[in-house]
Amino acid sequence: MSQDNIAIDLRKQVKKALDNHRFAKVISGLGMCDPDRVRCFASLYTLAGATVIDVAAKPEVVSAAREGIDLAFEAANGQAKQIIPPMLMVSIGLDEDPHIGAALLHRSICASCPECTIVPLKECAERPLEVRAPECPECMECIGKCPYGAITIAPAWNGQIDDLKAALDAGANGIELHVSGCDVPSLQRMVQSLEPLLSPSMLVSFSLGSQVSTVDLVLEQAKAINSWASKTPGPLVVLQIEGTPMSGAPRDGKSELPAIELARAVLEIHPNLYVQIAGGTGLHSGALCRLMGVFVHGVAFGTAARLAVHKALSVAKVAPGDVPFERGVASASILVRSLGTTVAANL
C-alpha cells in the first residue's frame, strides 16, 4: 500500500473517531523537545488508543514521535491489529495567540527598574530574550504584569512556514493553527499561504477562543473556517475551542466551562463542523460535556496527558515491559477511555 493510501486510511479512522464523539488528542507541549521523552510519550499514547498526538513543529521532534509510534507496534506483538496508529500533528500560531506566542523580555526596559516586584519577571530577568524555556510552565502569567511594558507576546507566525514544511517532511500529517484573537482577514491570509502544503489526507485543526477572544470573534472565525472547509477536496477540519491558555493550573472550571459554552455556541450555528474542547480538560471532561448537553466530537488533553505519564517520562530510557512504562500505558488508557471508550474499540 502506498504512503498516500496509508494517509487517506488514517484520515478515515480519524473521521470515524470524530463521528463517534471519541476523538482524543494528547498534547506533548512545546517544552517537550527531548527525543527520548517525545518517543516515550508517543509510544505510551499509541498503545492507549489516542486519535492524535500533538508535538512541537520541529523535524527532530516529529521523527522521535514517529519512532515512538513504531515502538508501540513492536511492543504489541500479536495484538498489533488492535492498535490504531494515531495521526501526528504539529502546532503553529498566528499573531498574539497566547498558546503559541513566546513571551519576550525587553531587557533594556527591565534593567532600568531594579526594584521590580513581579515574580515571573524577576525569575526570567537573566534569561535570553525569549523568556520561554524548557523549565517554564508556559503559564504566560508575566504578560501584562509590567506597567512599563518589559514583557510582551512575540508574533509567532513569521518565519514558521519553513519549520512547518520540515515537520511535514519528517512525517507529520496534521496541522493545528492557533489563531485566537486574530481577525478574519488575517486568518484567511494565513490559510491561503498554507494551502500549497495541504492535502485531502491531512487533518487541519483551528484553535479558537481563550482569554484574548470574544464570542462574536470566535463565531466570525468559525463562519470563515466553515466556508473554507466546504471546498472539495480538502483536508479534514476540526475546531479546537479553548478555555484559557495551557497553564497547568488547577482544574476549577474557569477554563473548561467557558470552553464548553463556547463550543455550544459554535455548534448551534455550525452543526456540521467537528468541534472539540481543550484547556483545563481531564478525566471528567467528556462526561461534563454530556451532562451539559454539549455533544462535542472530542477532547484534547494537555497537562492531564503529561501528568498521567509523568513517572514513565521521568525514567531515563524506559522501554516496553518496564514497570514504569506499563503503568504509564495504564494511566494513559484511563484518560483516553474517559471519553466513553477507547478509539481502538470503535474503529
GIGI-V501656 format. One record per backbone hydrogen bond with DSSP energy under -0.5 kcal/mol. NH is the residue of the N-H (numbers start at 0). CO is the residue of the C=O. Records with the same first field share a line. If there is no record, write none. Layout:
# GIGI-V501656
NH: CO ; CO
This chain:
# GIGI-V501656
5: 1
6: 2
7: 3
8: 4
9: 5
10: 6
11: 7
12: 8
13: 9
14: 10
15: 11
16: 12
17: 13
18: 14
19: 15
20: 17
21: 16
22: 296
23: 21
24: 22 ; 298
25: 51
26: 300
27: 25 ; 53
31: 28
32: 30
37: 33
38: 34
39: 35
40: 36
41: 37
42: 38
43: 39
44: 40
45: 41
46: 42
47: 43
48: 44 ; 45
49: 44
50: 23
51: 23
52: 86
53: 25 ; 51
54: 52 ; 88
56: 90
57: 55
60: 57
61: 57
62: 58
63: 59
64: 60
65: 61
66: 62
67: 63
68: 64
69: 65
70: 66
71: 67
72: 68
73: 69
74: 70
75: 71
76: 72 ; 73
78: 75
79: 76
81: 78
82: 79
84: 82
86: 50
88: 52 ; 86
89: 173
90: 54
91: 175
93: 177
96: 93
99: 96
100: 96
103: 101 ; 151
104: 128
105: 103 ; 149
106: 104
108: 105
109: 105
110: 106
111: 108
112: 109
115: 112
118: 116
121: 117
122: 118
123: 119
124: 120 ; 121
126: 123
130: 102 ; 128
131: 102
135: 132
142: 139
143: 150
144: 141
145: 141
146: 144
148: 145
151: 103
153: 101 ; 151
155: 94
159: 156
162: 158
163: 159
164: 160
165: 161
166: 162
167: 163
168: 164
169: 165
170: 167
171: 166
172: 87
173: 87
174: 202
175: 89
176: 204
177: 91 ; 175
178: 176 ; 206
181: 178
186: 182
187: 183
188: 184
189: 185
190: 186
191: 187
192: 188
193: 189
194: 190
196: 193
197: 193 ; 194
201: 198
202: 172
203: 235
204: 174
205: 237
206: 176 ; 204
207: 205 ; 239
209: 241
212: 209
217: 213
218: 214
219: 215
220: 216
221: 217
222: 218
223: 219
224: 220
225: 221
226: 222
227: 223
228: 224
229: 225
230: 227
235: 201
237: 203
238: 273
239: 205 ; 237
240: 238 ; 275
241: 207 ; 239
242: 277
246: 244
251: 249
256: 252
257: 252
258: 254
259: 255
260: 256
261: 257
262: 258
263: 259
264: 260
265: 261
266: 262
267: 263
268: 264
269: 265
272: 269
273: 236
275: 238
276: 297
277: 240
284: 281
287: 283
288: 284
289: 285
290: 286
291: 287
292: 289
293: 288
294: 292
295: 293
296: 274
297: 274
298: 22
299: 276
300: 24
301: 299
305: 301
306: 302
307: 303
308: 304 ; 305
309: 306
312: 308
313: 309
314: 311
315: 313
317: 314
321: 318
325: 321
326: 322
327: 323
328: 324
329: 325
330: 326
331: 327
332: 328
333: 329
334: 330
335: 331
336: 332
337: 333 ; 334
338: 335
339: 336
342: 48
345: 341 ; 342
346: 342
